[in-house]
C-alpha cells in the first residue's frame, strides 16, 4: 500500500478519535474503583509535587481550576487522596495518597511501564531517520492541535 498524505492524516484522525473516546471511559480499574484519564493525569502531577495549589495543577495540566477541584474531590471521595488546606494560605494544598491510593498508583505505574516497554521494543526497529520523521510529525500535530479552540 502506498503511503500518501491522505492515508497518514486519516490514520492520525482515527488516533485522535480513539484518544477522545478514552476521555469518556475508565482508564483502569483497581479493586472495584474505576479511574478516568483526568484522574490519572492529576495523580501523576500529585506524585511529582505533593504540596501545591489548584492554580499550579491547572496550569500544569492545561485545564481550569474548577476542573482540578472537581477531580480532586472525586479522588478524595474514592478514598485515593487526602487534601489538606494550609491554614495560613487557603490556596495552598497538601495532597497525600491514602494507603489505597498509593497501592492503586503503584498498580497503574506497573501497567504503564509495561506499555512503555512495548513501545520501546517497537521503536527499536526504526532507523534514526524514521524516528526523526515521527518526532517531527508529532511536534507539528501538537502545535496545530494547540491552536484549535
Phi, psi and omega per residue, in radians:
X1 nan 2.321 3.119
X2 -1.368 2.316 3.110
X3 -1.581 2.053 3.121
X4 -2.019 2.974 3.065
X5 -0.980 -0.730 -3.099
X6 -1.120 -0.730 -3.133
X7 -1.181 -0.664 3.104
X8 -1.131 -0.806 -3.109
X9 -1.177 -0.608 3.065
X10 -1.130 -0.734 3.104
X11 -1.099 -0.736 3.122
X12 -1.114 -0.689 3.104
X13 -1.092 -0.731 3.095
X14 -1.101 -0.692 3.102
X15 -1.084 -0.791 3.117
X16 -1.059 -0.750 3.112
X17 -1.073 -0.675 3.090
X18 -1.146 -0.722 3.117
X19 -1.107 -0.750 3.115
X20 -1.106 -0.652 3.115
X21 -1.148 -0.567 3.099
X22 -1.073 -0.558 -3.127
X23 -1.061 -0.467 -3.042
X24 -1.694 -0.090 -3.138
X25 -2.268 2.849 -3.083
X26 -1.159 2.581 -3.100
X27 -1.498 -0.772 3.059
X28 -2.773 2.853 3.134
X29 -2.170 2.424 3.123
X30 -2.401 2.086 3.141
X31 0.857 0.782 3.078
X32 1.426 -0.008 3.128
X33 -1.843 2.203 3.134
X34 -1.574 2.425 3.105
X35 -2.054 2.357 -3.107
X36 -1.823 2.771 -3.092
X37 -0.901 -0.742 -3.125
X38 -1.085 -0.612 3.129
X39 -1.242 -0.729 3.130
X40 -1.114 -0.763 3.126
X41 -1.047 -0.734 3.126
X42 -1.151 -0.714 3.113
X43 -1.069 -0.639 3.113
X44 -1.119 -0.672 3.089
X45 -1.188 -0.759 -3.135
X46 -1.064 -0.711 -3.137
X47 -1.039 -0.622 -3.131
X48 -1.332 -0.678 -3.008
X49 -2.394 1.696 -3.087
X50 -1.209 -0.793 3.115
X51 -1.629 2.081 -3.059
X52 -2.803 -2.996 3.031
X53 -2.406 2.857 -3.049
X54 -1.056 -0.629 -3.140
X55 -1.102 -0.782 -3.140
X56 -1.099 -0.781 3.122
X57 -1.084 -0.778 3.140
X58 -1.035 -0.787 3.124
X59 -1.087 -0.749 -3.107
X60 -1.134 -0.653 -3.102
X61 -1.614 -0.204 -3.114
X62 1.262 0.612 3.131
X63 -2.257 3.094 -3.117
X64 -1.426 2.787 3.067
X65 -1.097 -0.607 3.098
X66 -1.070 -0.725 3.113
X67 -1.130 -0.677 3.096
X68 -1.093 -0.827 -3.121
X69 -1.044 -0.789 3.132
X70 -1.098 -0.754 -3.116
X71 -1.180 -0.724 3.081
X72 -1.055 -0.732 3.128
X73 -1.113 -0.713 3.101
X74 -1.086 -0.780 -3.128
X75 -1.161 -0.630 3.081
X76 -1.157 -0.726 3.109
X77 -1.128 -0.506 3.111
X78 -1.449 -0.045 3.136
X79 1.367 0.438 -3.082
X80 -1.652 -0.729 -3.068
X81 -2.200 2.746 2.938
X82 -2.154 2.224 3.103
X83 -1.962 2.366 -3.136
X84 -2.206 2.217 3.110
X85 -1.480 2.467 3.085
X86 -1.246 2.151 -3.112
X87 -1.105 -0.410 -3.133
X88 -1.573 -0.325 -3.117
X89 -2.553 1.728 -3.019
X90 -1.099 -0.333 3.117
X91 -1.439 -0.276 -3.120
X92 -1.539 2.290 3.139
X93 -2.059 2.568 2.898
X94 -1.959 2.123 -3.108
X95 -1.942 2.342 3.100
X96 -2.437 2.573 3.092
X97 -1.336 2.458 2.921
X98 -1.326 2.935 3.052
X99 -0.975 -0.727 3.089
X100 -1.078 -0.775 -3.142
X101 -1.082 -0.720 3.115
X102 -1.123 -0.704 3.122
X103 -1.152 -0.748 3.111
X104 -1.110 -0.702 -3.141
X105 -1.149 -0.705 3.088
X106 -1.088 -0.719 3.109
X107 -1.060 -0.828 3.121
X108 -1.065 -0.774 -3.108
X109 -1.055 -0.703 3.090
X110 -1.097 -0.804 3.135
X111 -1.072 -0.809 -3.134
X112 -1.104 -0.687 3.115
X113 -1.064 -0.677 3.101
X114 -1.101 -0.755 3.127
X115 -1.143 -0.706 3.125
X116 -1.109 -0.744 3.102
X117 -1.051 -0.706 3.111
X118 -1.090 -0.720 3.121
X119 -1.179 -0.657 3.074
X120 -1.060 -0.761 3.117
X121 -1.060 -0.777 3.130
X122 -1.064 -0.792 -3.087
X123 -1.210 -0.335 3.092
X124 -1.045 -0.470 3.141
X125 -1.389 -0.084 -3.135
X126 -1.577 2.545 3.001
X127 -1.371 2.901 3.101
X128 -1.046 -0.640 3.134
X129 -1.165 -0.724 3.113
X130 -1.143 -0.743 3.103
X131 -1.079 -0.712 3.124
X132 -1.104 -0.676 3.127
X133 -1.153 -0.757 3.108
X134 -1.085 -0.788 -3.133
X135 -1.070 -0.767 3.117
X136 -1.069 -0.753 3.137
X137 -1.096 -0.792 -3.132
X138 -1.131 -0.689 3.095
X139 -1.094 -0.748 3.133
X140 -1.183 -0.711 3.103
X141 -1.073 -0.754 3.114
X142 -1.082 -0.740 3.125
X143 -1.092 -0.815 -3.113
X144 -1.148 -0.788 3.141
X145 -1.112 -0.562 3.099
X146 -1.173 -0.353 3.137
X147 -1.528 -0.206 -3.127
X148 -1.379 2.405 3.076
X149 1.519 nan nan
